[in-house]
Amino acid sequence: MKNKVYFVAPSFGVTTSPYKERFKKALKNFDSLGYEYQIGDNVYKAKDKASSNTGILRAKEIIDAYNSDSDIIWSVGGGEVMVEILEHLDFNQIKNHPEKVFVGFSDNTNLTFTIPTITDIPAIYGVNAPSICMLEYDSKDTLDMLNGKKTFKTYGKWQLEDLDEAPVHPYQFDMKSKIKAYNYTEPLNGRLIGGCLDVLVGLCGTKFDNVVNYNNKHKDDGIIFFMEACDLNSISLIRALTQLKNAGWFDNVSAFIIGRSLNYYDKSFGISMKDAYLRVLAPLNKPIILDADLGHLSPSIPIYVGKKAKVTYNRNRLTFEYE
């Protein structure tokens, strides 16, 4: 069991409601579950409204976590400008600690994507630490994944709107999942890579973009590319996907898994989010799973980025079986 956690704030810190209350409750749950933990220097800081600290000091916190005796490095928040830390990181230092697992969601794609594709060390695209205030659905699955569970199923229901003003409360499911499969004839097999498209498009073409090399190295395993979006509308989604396609990111991809965008019902210029994905990806003639229980509309199934898995679609559900 991995039970030593180092909490970090590479994007936002835990300084405002509801995140302060959620993290406080989450720490109680970590205590009750027998975890040991260390809280990084930036967790309770706010340099400004967009970040916990300077890019240099946020990067230092990450390296401090990797040099600690922790098993798990867990981000306490998403945000907007985590990309500022990358130029201050030495990925070779991260590569020297293959036993550690980085966990985070949304803006944390800056590490849950770059660590696997640059160092070949898997990471978990799963809930941020304050979400462990609840021990159900995606929060429970993220903990189970860290503790060696191999098989996970999507949830069948999700939450479009959060109407409860209490900082800590259970999900209020108001939608049924309607997962759709295109060009799907048999289970998908391959290494899972991907994350939040808002972040991925910013990495594309930079010195932190090792995707073509990674996909070439693992093409015989198959590459399953998963993605979801936060702020993008349908038109910016088309532009982002087209950029990744033209950069060669999809050349060796064998299948796509698409989650739910925060702008779920956007129809900019009359184009829906679903139509935007299909407009760019359908001509590639690969299997596409659309509307998966993944993304900024909870719950979001955790993904072990860089690990091989079999993904099965059956009756509106997905099953992930990791090697």
C-alpha positions in Angstrom: 0.0 0.0 0.0 1.2 3.5 -0.9 0.5 5.5 2.3 2.9 8.4 2.4 1.6 11.5 0.8 3.3 14.8 0.0 0.7 17.5 -0.7 1.8 20.2 -3.2 0.2 23.4 -4.7 1.8 23.7 -8.2 -1.2 25.8 -9.3 -3.7 27.2 -6.8 -3.2 26.9 -3.0 -5.9 26.0 -0.5 -6.9 29.5 0.5 -10.5 30.1 -0.3 -13.9 28.4 0.4 -14.9 25.7 -0.4 -11.4 24.3 -0.9 -10.2 25.1 2.6 -13.2 23.3 4.2 -12.8 20.4 1.8 -9.1 20.0 2.4 -9.6 20.1 6.2 -12.1 17.3 6.0 -9.9 15.4 3.5 -7.0 15.5 6.0 -9.3 13.9 8.6 -10.1 11.2 6.1 -6.5 10.6 5.3 -5.8 10.3 9.0 -8.7 7.8 9.5 -7.4 5.7 6.6 -3.9 5.4 8.0 -2.0 7.7 5.7 1.0 9.7 6.7 1.4 13.0 5.0 3.5 16.1 4.7 2.2 19.5 3.6 4.3 21.4 1.1 5.4 25.0 1.6 2.9 26.5 -0.9 -0.3 24.6 0.1 -1.8 27.4 2.2 -0.3 30.3 0.2 -1.6 32.7 -2.5 0.9 34.8 -4.3 -1.9 36.2 -6.3 -5.4 35.2 -7.4 -3.9 32.8 -10.0 -1.2 30.9 -8.1 0.1 29.8 -4.8 3.6 31.2 -5.3 6.1 32.1 -8.0 6.8 29.5 -10.7 10.3 28.9 -9.3 9.0 28.2 -5.8 6.2 26.0 -7.0 8.7 24.0 -9.0 11.0 23.7 -6.0 8.1 22.3 -4.0 7.6 19.6 -6.6 11.3 18.6 -6.5 11.2 18.7 -2.7 8.3 16.2 -2.8 10.2 13.9 -5.2 13.3 14.1 -2.9 11.2 13.2 0.2 10.3 9.7 1.4 6.7 10.0 0.1 5.0 7.4 -2.2 2.4 9.8 -3.5 2.7 13.5 -4.6 -0.8 14.9 -4.6 -1.9 18.3 -5.9 -4.3 20.3 -3.7 -5.8 22.2 -6.6 -6.2 22.9 -10.3 -6.1 26.4 -11.6 -4.8 28.4 -14.6 -1.0 29.0 -14.7 0.7 25.8 -13.6 2.6 25.9 -16.9 4.9 28.5 -15.3 6.6 25.8 -13.3 7.8 23.6 -16.2 10.8 25.7 -17.2 12.1 25.4 -13.6 11.8 21.6 -13.4 14.5 19.1 -14.0 12.6 16.1 -15.3 15.8 14.0 -14.8 15.3 14.4 -11.1 11.8 13.2 -11.4 13.0 10.2 -13.5 15.3 9.2 -10.6 12.2 8.5 -8.5 10.1 6.0 -10.5 8.4 4.7 -7.4 6.5 7.9 -6.8 3.1 8.7 -8.3 1.9 12.2 -9.0 -1.9 12.7 -8.7 -3.9 15.7 -10.0 -6.7 17.0 -12.2 -7.3 19.8 -14.7 -4.4 22.2 -14.7 -2.3 19.4 -13.2 -2.3 18.0 -16.8 1.0 20.0 -16.9 2.5 17.1 -14.9 0.2 14.1 -15.3 0.9 14.4 -19.1 4.5 15.5 -19.2 5.8 13.1 -16.6 4.6 10.0 -18.5 5.5 11.3 -22.0 8.9 12.6 -21.0 10.1 10.2 -18.3 7.9 7.1 -19.0 6.8 7.2 -15.4 3.0 6.8 -15.0 0.9 9.4 -13.3 -2.8 9.5 -12.2 -5.2 12.0 -13.7 -7.5 11.9 -10.7 -9.3 14.1 -8.2 -7.3 16.8 -6.4 -6.7 16.2 -2.7 -9.5 18.2 -1.3 -12.0 15.9 -3.0 -11.0 13.2 -0.6 -13.4 15.0 1.7 -15.8 12.5 0.2 -15.0 8.8 0.0 -17.2 7.8 -2.9 -17.2 7.5 -6.7 -14.1 9.2 -8.3 -12.5 10.0 -4.9 -12.8 6.4 -3.7 -11.6 5.1 -7.1 -8.5 7.3 -7.0 -7.6 6.0 -3.6 -8.3 2.4 -4.8 -6.1 3.0 -7.9 -3.2 4.1 -5.7 -3.7 0.9 -3.6 -3.4 -1.4 -6.5 -7.0 -1.9 -7.8 -6.9 -2.8 -11.5 -10.5 -2.6 -12.7 -12.8 0.4 -12.8 -16.2 1.1 -14.2 -17.8 4.4 -15.1 -20.7 5.6 -13.0 -23.8 5.9 -15.1 -24.8 9.3 -13.7 -23.3 12.7 -13.3 -23.9 16.2 -12.0 -24.6 19.1 -14.4 -25.2 21.7 -11.7 -24.1 22.0 -8.1 -27.1 23.5 -6.2 -25.8 22.8 -2.7 -24.0 25.8 -1.2 -22.4 23.8 1.7 -18.6 23.5 1.1 -18.7 19.7 1.8 -21.7 17.7 0.5 -22.4 14.6 -1.5 -22.9 14.7 -5.3 -26.3 15.7 -6.5 -26.7 13.6 -9.6 -29.2 15.1 -12.1 -28.1 13.5 -15.4 -27.8 10.0 -16.7 -24.8 9.0 -18.7 -25.3 8.5 -22.4 -21.9 7.2 -23.5 -21.7 6.7 -27.3 -19.3 4.6 -29.3 -18.2 5.3 -32.9 -16.2 2.7 -35.0 -16.1 0.5 -31.9 -16.1 -3.2 -32.7 -14.0 -4.7 -29.9 -12.3 -3.7 -26.7 -9.7 -1.0 -26.9 -6.1 -1.9 -25.9 -3.3 0.4 -25.4 -1.4 3.0 -23.2 -3.6 5.8 -22.0 -2.4 9.3 -22.4 -4.2 12.6 -22.4 -5.8 15.1 -20.0 -7.3 18.6 -20.1 -7.3 20.0 -23.7 -6.9 23.6 -22.4 -3.5 22.6 -21.1 -2.5 20.1 -23.8 -2.7 22.7 -26.6 -0.4 25.0 -24.6 2.2 22.2 -24.3 2.1 21.4 -28.0 5.2 22.5 -29.9 7.2 23.5 -26.7 10.3 21.8 -25.4 8.0 19.8 -23.1 6.3 18.2 -26.0 7.6 14.7 -26.4 4.4 13.1 -27.7 5.5 12.0 -31.1 8.5 10.3 -29.7 6.5 8.7 -26.9 3.8 7.4 -29.3 6.4 6.1 -31.7 8.1 4.2 -28.9 4.9 2.6 -27.7 3.0 2.3 -31.0 3.0 -1.5 -30.8 1.2 -1.3 -27.5 -1.5 0.9 -29.0 -2.2 4.5 -27.8 -5.6 5.4 -26.4 -5.8 9.2 -26.2 -8.3 10.5 -23.6 -9.3 14.2 -23.4 -11.8 16.6 -21.8 -12.0 20.4 -21.8 -12.6 23.1 -19.2 -13.0 26.6 -20.7 -12.9 25.8 -24.4 -16.1 26.4 -26.5 -16.8 24.3 -29.6 -14.9 26.6 -31.9 -11.8 26.8 -29.8 -12.1 23.0 -29.4 -11.9 22.6 -33.2 -8.8 24.8 -33.3 -7.1 22.9 -30.4 -7.8 19.5 -31.9 -6.6 20.6 -35.3 -3.4 21.9 -33.9 -2.7 18.6 -32.1 -3.5 16.6 -35.2 -1.2 18.7 -37.4 1.5 18.4 -34.8 1.4 14.7 -35.2 0.0 13.9 -31.8 -2.7 11.6 -33.3 -0.5 9.8 -35.9 -0.1 6.5 -33.9 -3.3 6.8 -31.8 -5.5 3.7 -32.0 -8.6 5.1 -30.2 -10.0 8.2 -28.5 -12.0 8.6 -25.2 -13.7 11.9 -24.9 -15.1 13.2 -21.6 -17.6 15.9 -20.8 -16.6 19.6 -21.2 -17.6 22.2 -18.6 -19.3 24.0 -21.5 -21.3 20.9 -22.1 -24.2 22.6 -24.0 -22.1 25.2 -25.9 -23.2 25.6 -29.6 -21.0 28.4 -30.8 -21.8 29.2 -34.5 -24.4 26.4 -34.2 -21.7 23.7 -33.6 -22.1 21.5 -30.5 -19.1 20.2 -28.5 -19.9 16.7 -29.8 -19.9 17.9 -33.4 -16.6 19.7 -32.8 -14.9 16.5 -31.6 -16.3 14.4 -34.5 -15.5 17.1 -37.0 -11.8 16.7 -36.4 -11.5 13.1 -35.1 -14.0 11.1 -37.1 -12.0 11.4 -40.4 -9.1 9.6 -38.7 -11.3 6.4 -38.8 -10.4 5.3 -35.3 -12.8 4.2 -32.5 -14.2 7.1 -30.6 -15.9 6.9 -27.2 -17.9 10.1 -26.6 -19.5 11.5 -23.4 -17.5 9.3 -21.0 -17.7 9.9 -17.3 -14.6 11.9 -17.4 -14.0 15.7 -17.1 -15.0 18.8 -15.3 -18.6 17.6 -14.7 -18.4 15.2 -11.8 -17.8 12.4 -11.2 -14.7 11.9 -13.3 -13.2 8.4 -13.5 -9.4 8.4 -12.6 -7.1 7.5 -15.5 -3.6 5.9 -15.0 -1.7 7.9 -17.6 1.0 5.9 -19.3 -0.3 2.5 -18.2 -1.6 -0.2 -20.5 -5.2 -1.1 -20.2 -8.2 -2.8 -21.9 -11.2 -0.5 -22.2 -14.5 -2.2 -22.9 -17.8 -0.4 -23.9 -21.0 -2.2 -23.0 -24.5 -0.8 -22.5 -23.6 2.8 -21.8 -20.7 1.9 -19.5 -16.9 1.7 -19.8 -14.7 -0.7 -18.0 -11.0 0.0 -17.6 -8.8 -3.1 -16.8 -5.2 -2.2 -16.2 -2.3 -4.6 -16.5 
